[in-house]
Amino acid sequence: GAVVSQHPSWVICKSGTSVKIECRSLDFQATTMFWYRQFPKQSLMLMATSNEGSKATYEQGVEKDKFLINHASLTLSTLTVTSAHPEDSSFYICSAIGGGLLMNTEAFFGQGTRLTVV
Amino acid sequence: DAKTTQPPSMDCAEGRAANLPCNHSTISGNEYVYWYRQIHSQGPQYIIHGLKNNETNEMASLIITEDRKSSTLILPHATLRDTAVYYCIVRVAAGGTSYGKLTFGQGTILTVHP
């Protein structure tokens, strides 16, 4: 299947700083990317949907000014956690779906990024 | 997307078949059944999906009842590496604003033991 890569795999940052997480589709053009968050022993919760070249659509309860999403190209989306606090510590996962020959297929997931805010 | 119901946990002996059930009684005619799994501390991995016919690939088989209100994922020869959380998700396959968006339930924790 298609490959989606996240970077970094894990990051530790100080409270109050910002952290950027990258999500790349390595072998296909991702028309849409999704960002999920997963707390320990819980399921994945969708945070936002981003389409290349347009503003992201955030799920209810997700602060768009805190979680900045940029989808500037068909192979890269970034999630920036601004002014991070310990409660933002979580496992962040992206997924991507493609166009063209990859239409009507499953979403492909990155390996996730473990964020710890101290 | 239709809601799904799965048992919280299941055990399976290594080498035996693992049969994971899923109820989706409110599924609509244009909704597919998807299965993903998540191994600890990794992103979800696609397994299989289907509409109404049974499907098989190199990883698993998917059996969907005739009324489409339930399905079963079958791992024919479970290994220790199949220990993971298995998610059954129902969604529209293509088109519309929700395309690609997945709503995860709690899934089934499958533990394969020696």
Chai-1 contact restraints between the chains, C-beta under 6 A:
chainA,res_idxA,chainB,res_idxB,connection_type,confidence,min_distance_angstrom,max_distance_angstrom,comment,restraint_id
A,T32,B,G100,contact,1.0,0.0,6.0,A-B,restraint_1
A,S43,B,F104,contact,1.0,0.0,6.0,A-B,restraint_2
A,S43,B,Q106,contact,1.0,0.0,6.0,A-B,restraint_3
A,L44,B,F104,contact,1.0,0.0,6.0,A-B,restraint_4
A,I93,B,G43,contact,1.0,0.0,6.0,A-B,restraint_5
A,I97,B,G100,contact,1.0,0.0,6.0,A-B,restraint_6
A,N104,B,A93,contact,1.0,0.0,6.0,A-B,restraint_7
A,N104,B,A94,contact,1.0,0.0,6.0,A-B,restraint_8
A,E106,B,Y46,contact,1.0,0.0,6.0,A-B,restraint_9
A,A107,B,G100,contact,1.0,0.0,6.0,A-B,restraint_10
A,F109,B,G43,contact,1.0,0.0,6.0,A-B,restraint_11
A,F109,B,P44,contact,1.0,0.0,6.0,A-B,restraint_12
A,G110,B,G43,contact,1.0,0.0,6.0,A-B,restraint_13
A,Q111,B,Q42,contact,1.0,0.0,6.0,A-B,restraint_14
A,Q111,B,G43,contact,1.0,0.0,6.0,A-B,restraint_15
A,G112,B,G43,contact,1.0,0.0,6.0,A-B,restraint_16
